[in-house]
Amino acid sequence: MGTSPSVPEKSIHEFSVKDARGQNVDLSIYKGKVLLVVNVASKCGFTDSNYTQLTDLYNKYKDKDFEVLAFPCNQFLKQEPGTSEGAQEFACTRYKAEYPIFQKVRVNGPNTAPVYRFLKASKFGIMGSSIKWNFTKFLVNKEGQVIARYGTTTTPLSIEVSLSLLLC
Protein backbone atom coordinates (compact mmCIF):
# COMPACT_ATOMS: atom_id res chain seq x y z
CA MET A 1 0.00 0.00 0.00
CA GLY A 2 2.86 2.41 0.69
CA THR A 3 4.74 2.34 -2.59
CA SER A 4 3.78 2.97 -6.14
CA PRO A 5 5.42 1.64 -9.26
CA SER A 6 7.77 4.15 -10.74
CA VAL A 7 6.53 6.01 -13.77
CA PRO A 8 8.76 7.05 -16.64
CA GLU A 9 6.98 10.35 -17.24
CA LYS A 10 8.58 13.46 -15.77
CA SER A 11 5.67 15.83 -16.30
CA ILE A 12 1.89 15.79 -16.26
CA HIS A 13 2.13 17.33 -19.73
CA GLU A 14 3.15 13.93 -21.13
CA PHE A 15 -0.30 12.44 -20.52
CA SER A 16 -3.46 12.24 -22.54
CA VAL A 17 -6.80 11.84 -20.76
CA LYS A 18 -10.42 11.72 -21.86
CA ASP A 19 -12.91 14.50 -21.33
CA ALA A 20 -16.41 13.80 -19.97
CA ARG A 21 -17.61 12.90 -23.49
CA GLY A 22 -14.74 10.48 -24.12
CA GLN A 23 -12.65 12.73 -26.39
CA ASN A 24 -8.86 12.69 -25.98
CA VAL A 25 -7.27 15.69 -24.29
CA ASP A 26 -3.50 16.10 -24.47
CA LEU A 27 -2.43 17.63 -21.16
CA SER A 28 0.45 19.41 -22.92
CA ILE A 29 -2.12 22.14 -23.65
CA TYR A 30 -1.62 23.16 -20.01
CA LYS A 31 2.12 23.84 -20.33
CA GLY A 32 2.92 27.14 -18.66
CA LYS A 33 -0.09 26.94 -16.31
CA VAL A 34 -0.27 26.08 -12.63
CA LEU A 35 -2.69 23.21 -12.15
CA LEU A 36 -4.79 21.98 -9.27
CA VAL A 37 -5.75 18.37 -10.02
CA VAL A 38 -8.62 17.01 -7.91
CA ASN A 39 -10.57 13.75 -7.70
CA VAL A 40 -14.17 14.90 -7.28
CA ALA A 41 -17.49 13.34 -6.27
CA SER A 42 -21.01 14.73 -6.29
CA LYS A 43 -22.43 12.88 -3.29
CA CYS A 44 -19.70 13.37 -0.68
CA GLY A 45 -19.91 15.35 2.55
CA PHE A 46 -17.02 17.47 1.21
CA THR A 47 -18.67 18.18 -2.15
CA ASP A 48 -20.28 21.55 -1.42
CA SER A 49 -17.29 23.21 0.25
CA ASN A 50 -14.76 21.87 -2.25
CA TYR A 51 -16.70 22.62 -5.44
CA THR A 52 -17.65 26.09 -4.15
CA GLN A 53 -14.03 26.92 -3.29
CA LEU A 54 -12.61 25.36 -6.46
CA THR A 55 -14.90 27.61 -8.48
CA ASP A 56 -13.89 30.63 -6.37
CA LEU A 57 -10.16 29.90 -6.84
CA TYR A 58 -10.60 29.27 -10.54
CA ASN A 59 -12.52 32.50 -11.08
CA LYS A 60 -9.93 34.50 -9.16
CA TYR A 61 -6.86 33.09 -10.95
CA LYS A 62 -8.02 31.78 -14.35
CA ASP A 63 -6.59 34.84 -16.11
CA LYS A 64 -3.24 34.32 -14.36
CA ASP A 65 -2.26 30.96 -15.91
CA PHE A 66 -4.19 28.76 -13.47
CA GLU A 67 -6.40 25.78 -14.24
CA VAL A 68 -8.38 23.29 -12.17
CA LEU A 69 -8.53 19.76 -13.60
CA ALA A 70 -11.36 17.75 -12.03
CA PHE A 71 -11.52 13.97 -12.32
CA PRO A 72 -14.74 12.35 -11.09
CA CYS A 73 -14.11 9.14 -9.13
CA ASN A 74 -16.58 6.56 -7.80
CA GLN A 75 -14.12 4.55 -5.69
CA PHE A 76 -15.05 5.95 -2.30
CA LEU A 77 -18.46 4.66 -1.11
CA LYS A 78 -19.75 5.05 -4.69
CA GLN A 79 -20.17 8.81 -4.22
CA GLU A 80 -19.94 9.56 -7.96
CA PRO A 81 -22.43 6.98 -9.24
CA GLY A 82 -23.57 8.48 -12.54
CA THR A 83 -21.88 9.02 -15.87
CA SER A 84 -18.94 11.28 -16.60
CA GLU A 85 -21.26 13.63 -18.48
CA GLY A 86 -23.61 13.65 -15.48
CA ALA A 87 -20.71 14.60 -13.20
CA GLN A 88 -19.80 17.42 -15.57
CA GLU A 89 -23.38 18.66 -15.74
CA PHE A 90 -23.65 18.58 -11.93
CA ALA A 91 -20.47 20.63 -11.43
CA CYS A 92 -21.27 23.12 -14.17
CA THR A 93 -24.93 23.61 -13.26
CA ARG A 94 -24.81 23.56 -9.47
CA TYR A 95 -21.36 25.09 -8.89
CA LYS A 96 -20.86 27.10 -12.09
CA ALA A 97 -17.64 25.20 -12.79
CA GLU A 98 -15.97 26.53 -15.93
CA TYR A 99 -12.88 24.37 -15.54
CA PRO A 100 -12.61 20.97 -17.25
CA ILE A 101 -14.39 17.97 -15.75
CA PHE A 102 -12.83 14.85 -17.25
CA GLN A 103 -13.99 11.26 -17.65
CA LYS A 104 -14.44 9.24 -14.46
CA VAL A 105 -11.20 7.58 -13.35
CA ARG A 106 -9.89 5.13 -10.80
CA VAL A 107 -7.31 6.68 -8.49
CA ASN A 108 -6.31 3.54 -6.56
CA GLY A 109 -5.80 -0.12 -7.37
CA PRO A 110 -4.62 -2.02 -10.43
CA ASN A 111 -6.70 0.06 -12.85
CA THR A 112 -5.48 3.44 -11.63
CA ALA A 113 -5.51 6.03 -14.42
CA PRO A 114 -1.94 6.63 -15.67
CA VAL A 115 -2.08 10.34 -14.80
CA TYR A 116 -2.97 9.40 -11.22
CA ARG A 117 -0.13 6.85 -11.06
CA PHE A 118 2.15 9.77 -11.95
CA LEU A 119 0.60 12.15 -9.41
CA LYS A 120 0.72 9.62 -6.58
CA ALA A 121 4.30 8.58 -7.36
CA SER A 122 5.32 12.25 -7.28
CA LYS A 123 3.93 13.05 -3.81
CA PHE A 124 2.91 10.59 -1.13
CA GLY A 125 0.15 11.30 1.36
CA ILE A 126 -0.86 9.99 4.76
CA MET A 127 -1.50 6.52 3.28
CA GLY A 128 1.67 6.44 1.20
CA SER A 129 0.84 6.57 -2.48
CA SER A 130 -2.83 5.60 -2.02
CA ILE A 131 -5.49 8.25 -2.12
CA LYS A 132 -7.56 8.18 1.05
CA TRP A 133 -10.76 9.88 -0.10
CA ASN A 134 -12.52 12.24 -2.51
CA PHE A 135 -11.12 15.73 -3.09
CA THR A 136 -7.43 14.91 -2.75
CA LYS A 137 -5.62 17.79 -4.45
CA PHE A 138 -2.31 17.92 -6.32
CA LEU A 139 -0.69 21.29 -7.00
CA VAL A 140 1.36 21.17 -10.20
CA ASN A 141 3.80 23.87 -11.32
CA LYS A 142 4.01 25.42 -14.78
CA GLU A 143 6.58 22.80 -15.84
CA GLY A 144 4.13 19.99 -15.03
CA GLN A 145 5.78 18.73 -11.84
CA VAL A 146 3.82 17.97 -8.68
CA ILE A 147 4.95 20.27 -5.88
CA ALA A 148 2.34 19.53 -3.22
CA ARG A 149 -0.39 17.09 -2.27
CA TYR A 150 -3.32 17.98 -0.02
CA GLY A 151 -5.85 15.71 1.65
CA THR A 152 -9.61 15.97 1.61
CA THR A 153 -9.87 18.21 4.66
CA THR A 154 -7.49 20.80 3.21
CA THR A 155 -9.82 23.29 1.58
CA PRO A 156 -8.99 24.75 -1.81
CA LEU A 157 -8.90 28.29 -0.40
CA SER A 158 -6.39 27.26 2.28
CA ILE A 159 -3.81 26.58 -0.45
CA GLU A 160 -4.27 29.98 -2.05
CA VAL A 161 -0.98 31.33 -0.65
CA SER A 162 1.00 28.46 -2.22
CA LEU A 163 -0.90 28.91 -5.45
CA SER A 164 -0.32 32.64 -5.63
CA LEU A 165 3.43 32.14 -5.07
CA LEU A 166 3.56 29.80 -8.07
CA LEU A 167 1.71 32.31 -10.22
CA CYS A 168 4.21 35.12 -9.57
C-alpha positions in Angstrom: 0.0 0.0 0.0 2.9 2.4 0.7 4.7 2.3 -2.6 3.8 3.0 -6.1 5.4 1.6 -9.3 7.8 4.2 -10.7 6.5 6.0 -13.8 8.8 7.1 -16.6 7.0 10.3 -17.2 8.6 13.5 -15.8 5.7 15.8 -16.3 1.9 15.8 -16.3 2.1 17.3 -19.7 3.2 13.9 -21.1 -0.3 12.4 -20.5 -3.5 12.2 -22.5 -6.8 11.8 -20.8 -10.4 11.7 -21.9 -12.9 14.5 -21.3 -16.4 13.8 -20.0 -17.6 12.9 -23.5 -14.7 10.5 -24.1 -12.7 12.7 -26.4 -8.9 12.7 -26.0 -7.3 15.7 -24.3 -3.5 16.1 -24.5 -2.4 17.6 -21.2 0.5 19.4 -22.9 -2.1 22.1 -23.6 -1.6 23.2 -20.0 2.1 23.8 -20.3 2.9 27.1 -18.7 -0.1 26.9 -16.3 -0.3 26.1 -12.6 -2.7 23.2 -12.1 -4.8 22.0 -9.3 -5.8 18.4 -10.0 -8.6 17.0 -7.9 -10.6 13.8 -7.7 -14.2 14.9 -7.3 -17.5 13.3 -6.3 -21.0 14.7 -6.3 -22.4 12.9 -3.3 -19.7 13.4 -0.7 -19.9 15.3 2.6 -17.0 17.5 1.2 -18.7 18.2 -2.2 -20.3 21.5 -1.4 -17.3 23.2 0.3 -14.8 21.9 -2.3 -16.7 22.6 -5.4 -17.6 26.1 -4.1 -14.0 26.9 -3.3 -12.6 25.4 -6.5 -14.9 27.6 -8.5 -13.9 30.6 -6.4 -10.2 29.9 -6.8 -10.6 29.3 -10.5 -12.5 32.5 -11.1 -9.9 34.5 -9.2 -6.9 33.1 -10.9 -8.0 31.8 -14.3 -6.6 34.8 -16.1 -3.2 34.3 -14.4 -2.3 31.0 -15.9 -4.2 28.8 -13.5 -6.4 25.8 -14.2 -8.4 23.3 -12.2 -8.5 19.8 -13.6 -11.4 17.8 -12.0 -11.5 14.0 -12.3 -14.7 12.3 -11.1 -14.1 9.1 -9.1 -16.6 6.6 -7.8 -14.1 4.6 -5.7 -15.0 6.0 -2.3 -18.5 4.7 -1.1 -19.7 5.1 -4.7 -20.2 8.8 -4.2 -19.9 9.6 -8.0 -22.4 7.0 -9.2 -23.6 8.5 -12.5 -21.9 9.0 -15.9 -18.9 11.3 -16.6 -21.3 13.6 -18.5 -23.6 13.7 -15.5 -20.7 14.6 -13.2 -19.8 17.4 -15.6 -23.4 18.7 -15.7 -23.6 18.6 -11.9 -20.5 20.6 -11.4 -21.3 23.1 -14.2 -24.9 23.6 -13.3 -24.8 23.6 -9.5 -21.4 25.1 -8.9 -20.9 27.1 -12.1 -17.6 25.2 -12.8 -16.0 26.5 -15.9 -12.9 24.4 -15.5 -12.6 21.0 -17.2 -14.4 18.0 -15.8 -12.8 14.8 -17.2 -14.0 11.3 -17.6 -14.4 9.2 -14.5 -11.2 7.6 -13.3 -9.9 5.1 -10.8 -7.3 6.7 -8.5 -6.3 3.5 -6.6 -5.8 -0.1 -7.4 -4.6 -2.0 -10.4 -6.7 0.1 -12.9 -5.5 3.4 -11.6 -5.5 6.0 -14.4 -1.9 6.6 -15.7 -2.1 10.3 -14.8 -3.0 9.4 -11.2 -0.1 6.9 -11.1 2.2 9.8 -11.9 0.6 12.2 -9.4 0.7 9.6 -6.6 4.3 8.6 -7.4 5.3 12.2 -7.3 3.9 13.0 -3.8 2.9 10.6 -1.1 0.1 11.3 1.4 -0.9 10.0 4.8 -1.5 6.5 3.3 1.7 6.4 1.2 0.8 6.6 -2.5 -2.8 5.6 -2.0 -5.5 8.3 -2.1 -7.6 8.2 1.0 -10.8 9.9 -0.1 -12.5 12.2 -2.5 -11.1 15.7 -3.1 -7.4 14.9 -2.7 -5.6 17.8 -4.4 -2.3 17.9 -6.3 -0.7 21.3 -7.0 1.4 21.2 -10.2 3.8 23.9 -11.3 4.0 25.4 -14.8 6.6 22.8 -15.8 4.1 20.0 -15.0 5.8 18.7 -11.8 3.8 18.0 -8.7 4.9 20.3 -5.9 2.3 19.5 -3.2 -0.4 17.1 -2.3 -3.3 18.0 0.0 -5.9 15.7 1.7 -9.6 16.0 1.6 -9.9 18.2 4.7 -7.5 20.8 3.2 -9.8 23.3 1.6 -9.0 24.7 -1.8 -8.9 28.3 -0.4 -6.4 27.3 2.3 -3.8 26.6 -0.5 -4.3 30.0 -2.1 -1.0 31.3 -0.6 1.0 28.5 -2.2 -0.9 28.9 -5.5 -0.3 32.6 -5.6 3.4 32.1 -5.1 3.6 29.8 -8.1 1.7 32.3 -10.2 4.2 35.1 -9.6 
